[in-house]
């Protein structure tokens, strides 16, 4: 089913981007969108092409493949076919000395091919303006994220406790999680803004697998399937009585994600001191969520929370050993990892309609990663959770 992004959404996003560019880059003349996720945000379709956004003219979406699909899927008002950048250049006119592009994700080789026909001199980043606009969700976007959150809650809180069995591998459980999410409406894919971070689902772990070292910029870990696929779940690591089960998985509907971590105690309860640590993580989540109000400063939320924690609790908090991350939560939307971040250095105030995944977690030697993660909408009353209310450590 072709669910088109409404024209009013596309128009509002483009206006917000232009306004933000005027503020952040007053001298800008041309921005070019190459990445498929940002194409979807501004044009409602993902193609091999580019969106040219001149400051003093209409935006044009030039598509190499597939122009036919772009026209079928998108309500963007100005879609044009091209065989190469030469076609677009022949219709564009003079090229400014500087162009603004997604410098975090566009390959140098692609820019060099583009430069042959659009002879710019300087590359400047459009990332800040794009991130700022994408950070505040419209009602249309929030409804999609709320739908994703309901799927997340149903699968992780209600369905999964019925599928655990002694001797199943992490990979087998990951397949159960993936299948259940897709059947309920998940897009079957999760996306990250972080460069070169492919991820099918997330981290599906038993016991200390959840604190195994990983390149992934998050508090949890995972043995994964192999060094070539360090995520999803191990084919060798099997579930046994007394294990902590740790599931950190993304879900998405029409591109819009929620993020959720749920933990379970298999066969028998974990030691009481471990349960107490987990409960404190839940309390931290709830306290931080109460601060997610318009005008709040992410860096101050982060500082306030960490200053209230004891030195003992801070050991292995938000990671394990030397592998601690320096954030408490992150923006989320068309990617799992968006702006803003609840961390030092993020001093721009929150706005109503931003969406934040909070994930206070703590690694425990011999046990694994306890804690929780849920996705919250910033509202005047504080963060509104859209991924469920279970405190985790569900006994199964």
C-alpha positions in Angstrom: 0.0 0.0 0.0 1.4 3.4 -1.0 0.9 5.7 2.0 2.0 9.1 0.7 3.5 11.7 2.9 1.0 14.6 2.8 1.9 17.6 0.6 1.3 19.9 3.6 4.0 17.9 5.5 6.5 18.2 2.7 5.9 21.9 2.3 6.1 22.6 6.0 9.4 20.8 6.3 11.0 22.6 3.3 9.9 26.0 4.8 11.3 25.1 8.2 14.6 24.0 6.6 14.9 27.2 4.6 14.1 29.3 7.6 16.7 27.4 9.7 19.3 27.8 7.0 18.7 31.6 6.9 19.4 31.7 10.6 22.3 29.3 10.8 24.0 30.0 7.5 22.9 33.5 6.4 25.1 33.4 3.2 23.7 30.1 1.8 22.7 29.9 -1.8 22.3 26.2 -2.6 21.7 23.1 -0.5 21.8 19.6 -2.0 20.2 16.6 -0.4 21.7 13.3 -1.5 20.9 10.8 1.3 17.9 8.6 0.9 16.5 9.1 4.5 16.6 12.9 4.0 15.1 12.5 0.5 12.2 10.7 2.3 11.9 13.5 4.8 11.7 16.3 2.2 10.1 14.5 -0.7 8.4 11.4 0.6 10.3 8.8 -1.4 13.8 7.3 -1.5 15.6 7.2 -4.9 18.9 7.4 -6.6 18.8 11.2 -7.1 19.2 14.5 -5.3 17.1 17.4 -4.2 18.5 20.8 -5.3 17.3 23.6 -2.9 18.3 27.1 -4.2 17.8 29.9 -1.8 15.9 32.0 -4.4 14.1 29.3 -6.3 11.9 26.3 -6.1 13.4 23.0 -4.9 13.9 20.4 -7.6 14.0 16.6 -7.1 16.2 15.1 -9.8 15.9 11.3 -10.0 18.0 8.8 -11.9 16.3 5.7 -10.7 13.4 5.3 -10.4 11.7 8.4 -11.7 8.5 6.4 -12.3 8.5 5.2 -8.7 9.2 8.7 -7.4 6.3 10.1 -9.3 4.0 7.3 -8.0 5.0 7.6 -4.4 5.7 11.3 -3.9 3.5 14.4 -3.8 6.7 16.6 -4.1 5.6 19.2 -6.7 8.8 19.3 -8.8 10.2 15.9 -9.8 12.4 15.6 -12.9 14.2 12.7 -14.6 17.9 12.6 -15.2 20.4 10.1 -16.7 23.3 11.9 -15.0 24.1 15.1 -13.1 24.8 16.7 -16.5 21.0 16.8 -17.1 20.3 18.7 -13.9 23.3 21.0 -14.5 22.1 22.0 -18.0 18.8 23.3 -16.5 20.2 24.8 -13.3 22.1 27.9 -14.2 25.1 29.4 -12.3 26.5 27.4 -9.4 27.5 29.2 -6.3 31.1 28.9 -4.9 29.8 27.1 -1.8 27.2 24.3 -1.5 25.7 22.9 1.6 25.4 19.1 1.8 25.1 16.3 4.4 28.8 16.2 5.2 28.3 13.5 7.9 27.1 10.9 5.4 27.8 11.9 1.7 30.9 10.1 0.2 33.7 12.1 -1.2 33.6 10.1 -4.5 29.9 11.1 -5.0 30.7 14.7 -4.4 33.5 14.6 -6.9 31.1 13.1 -9.5 28.7 15.9 -8.7 31.4 18.5 -8.9 32.2 17.6 -12.6 28.9 19.2 -13.6 28.2 21.6 -10.7 31.7 23.2 -10.3 31.5 24.5 -6.7 34.6 25.5 -4.8 33.7 24.9 -1.1 31.6 22.3 0.8 29.8 23.4 3.9 27.6 21.4 6.2 23.8 21.4 6.1 23.7 18.8 8.8 22.9 21.2 11.6 19.9 22.7 9.9 18.6 19.3 8.9 19.0 17.8 12.3 17.4 20.8 14.0 14.3 20.6 11.7 14.0 16.8 12.0 14.2 17.0 15.8 10.8 18.5 16.2 8.0 16.1 15.1 4.7 17.1 13.6 1.4 15.6 14.6 1.7 13.3 11.5 5.1 12.1 12.6 4.1 11.6 16.2 1.1 9.5 15.2 3.5 7.1 13.3 5.8 6.9 16.3 2.9 6.3 18.7 1.9 3.4 16.4 5.4 2.0 16.5 5.4 2.4 20.3 2.2 0.3 20.6 3.8 -2.4 18.6 6.9 -2.3 20.8 4.9 -2.5 23.9 2.7 -5.4 22.7 5.6 -7.5 21.5 8.2 -6.9 24.2 5.9 -6.7 27.2 3.1 -9.1 26.3 4.2 -11.6 23.6 7.8 -12.3 24.2 7.5 -13.8 27.8 5.7 -16.7 26.1 8.4 -17.6 23.6 11.5 -18.1 25.9 12.6 -21.7 26.2 15.6 -23.5 27.8 18.3 -24.1 25.2 17.2 -21.6 22.6 20.0 -19.5 21.1 20.2 -15.7 21.0 19.8 -15.9 17.2 16.7 -18.1 17.6 15.2 -15.5 20.0 16.2 -12.7 17.7 14.2 -14.4 14.9 11.2 -14.6 17.2 11.5 -10.9 18.1 11.9 -9.9 14.5 9.0 -12.0 13.3 6.6 -10.8 16.0 7.5 -7.1 15.3 7.0 -7.4 11.5 3.7 -9.3 11.9 2.4 -6.4 14.1 3.5 -3.7 11.5 7.2 -3.0 12.0 9.0 -1.9 8.8 11.5 -4.8 9.1 14.4 -2.4 9.2 16.0 -0.1 11.7 18.2 2.9 10.6 21.0 4.7 12.3 22.4 8.1 11.5 25.8 7.0 12.8 28.1 6.4 9.8 28.3 2.8 8.6 26.1 1.2 11.3 24.0 -1.5 9.7 21.6 -3.1 12.2 18.8 -5.6 11.5 17.1 -5.3 14.8 19.3 -4.5 17.8 21.0 -6.5 20.6 19.4 -9.8 21.7 21.5 -11.2 24.6 21.6 -13.7 27.4 23.7 -12.9 30.5 27.1 -11.4 30.1 26.8 -11.2 26.3 25.0 -8.0 27.0 28.2 -6.4 28.3 30.5 -7.8 25.6 32.7 -5.1 23.9 31.2 -3.5 20.8 31.8 -0.6 18.4 28.2 0.4 18.8 27.8 3.7 20.7 25.4 2.4 23.4 25.7 1.1 26.9 24.9 -2.5 26.0 26.9 -5.0 24.1 26.5 -8.3 22.2 28.6 -11.2 20.9 26.4 -11.1 17.8 26.5 -13.6 15.0 30.2 -13.3 14.1 32.9 -10.7 13.8 31.3 -9.8 10.4 27.9 -9.4 12.0 28.4 -8.2 15.6 24.7 -7.8 16.4 21.4 -9.6 16.3 22.3 -12.7 18.4 24.8 -15.5 18.7 24.0 -19.0 17.2 26.1 -20.6 20.0 25.0 -18.8 23.1 22.1 -20.7 24.7 19.5 -19.7 27.3 19.7 -21.4 30.6 17.9 -21.2 33.9 18.9 -18.1 35.9 19.9 -16.1 32.9 19.2 -12.4 32.5 17.6 -11.8 29.1 18.4 -8.4 27.6 16.5 -7.2 24.5 17.4 -3.7 23.0 15.5 -3.5 19.8 14.2 -0.8 17.4 10.8 -0.7 15.8 9.6 1.6 13.0 6.4 2.4 11.1 6.7 4.2 7.8 10.2 5.1 8.7 9.6 6.5 12.1 11.3 4.6 15.0 10.8 4.0 18.7 13.5 2.4 20.8 12.9 0.1 23.8 14.9 -2.2 26.1 13.2 -4.9 28.1 14.8 -7.4 30.5 13.6 -10.7 31.8 14.6 -13.2 34.5 14.5 -16.7 33.1 13.6 -19.6 35.5 14.4 -17.9 38.8 14.9 -14.4 40.2 18.2 -12.6 40.0 19.9 -11.8 43.3 18.1 -9.1 45.3 21.0 -6.6 45.0 20.8 -6.9 41.2 17.1 -6.3 41.2 17.7 -3.2 43.4 20.2 -1.8 40.9 17.7 -2.3 38.1 14.9 -0.6 40.1 17.2 2.4 40.5 17.7 2.6 36.8 13.9 2.6 36.3 13.7 5.5 38.9 16.4 7.4 37.0 14.4 6.9 33.8 11.2 8.2 35.4 13.0 11.2 37.0 14.7 12.2 33.7 11.3 11.7 31.9 9.7 14.2 34.3 12.2 16.8 33.1 11.5 16.4 29.4 9.6 19.7 29.1 9.8 22.5 26.5 12.7 24.9 27.5 14.6 22.3 29.5 18.3 22.0 28.6 19.5 18.5 27.8 23.0 19.1 29.3 21.4 20.3 32.6 19.1 17.2 32.7 22.2 15.0 32.3 24.2 16.9 34.9 21.3 16.9 37.4 20.8 13.1 37.1 24.5 12.2 37.3 25.2 14.5 40.3 22.5 12.6 42.3 24.1 9.2 41.8 26.6 7.8 44.2 30.2 7.0 43.2 29.5 3.3 43.7 26.5 3.4 41.4 28.4 5.3 38.7 30.8 2.4 38.3 29.6 0.6 35.2 26.7 2.9 34.8 25.8 3.4 31.1 28.3 0.8 30.1 30.8 -1.7 31.5 34.4 -1.2 32.5 36.0 1.4 30.3 33.2 1.2 27.7 30.8 3.7 29.3 28.9 6.1 27.0 28.5 9.7 28.0 24.8 10.2 27.4 21.5 9.3 29.1 19.2 9.5 26.2 19.0 10.4 22.5 16.6 11.9 20.0 14.8 9.5 17.7 12.8 9.6 14.5 13.7 8.6 11.0 16.9 7.3 12.6 17.3 5.6 16.0 20.0 8.2 16.9 18.9 11.8 16.3 19.2 15.1 18.0 19.1 16.2 20.7 21.2 14.1 23.0 20.8 14.1 26.8 24.5 14.7 27.4 27.0 17.4 28.1 27.4 20.1 25.4 23.8 20.0 24.3 22.6 23.4 25.4 19.8 24.2 23.0 16.4 23.9 24.8 14.0 21.2 24.2 10.8 21.9 22.2 7.4 20.4 22.4 7.1 17.5 19.9 10.7 16.4 20.3 11.0 12.7 21.0 13.7 11.2 23.3 14.7 7.6 24.1 15.9 7.4 27.7 18.1 4.4 28.5 19.6 4.3 32.0 21.5 1.0 32.3 24.2 -0.5 34.4 26.5 -3.5 33.8 27.0 -6.1 36.5 29.8 -8.6 36.5 28.6 -12.1 36.2 25.0 -11.0 35.4 25.0 -8.6 32.4 23.3 -5.3 31.6 20.3 -4.3 33.7 18.2 -1.2 33.2 15.5 0.0 30.9 14.8 2.1 27.8 11.6 3.7 26.6 10.7 6.4 24.1 9.1 9.7 25.3 7.5 12.7 23.7 8.4 16.1 25.1 5.3 17.8 26.5 4.6 20.7 28.9 3.8 18.0 31.5 7.0 16.1 31.0 7.9 13.1 28.9 5.0 11.1 27.6 6.0 7.4 27.3 4.8 5.8 24.1 6.5 2.4 24.4 4.8 0.9 27.5 4.9 1.0 31.2 6.5 -2.3 32.3 9.5 -1.7 34.7 11.3 -4.7 33.2 13.0 -7.7 34.8 9.8 -9.6 34.0 10.0 -13.1 35.6 9.5 -15.9 33.0 
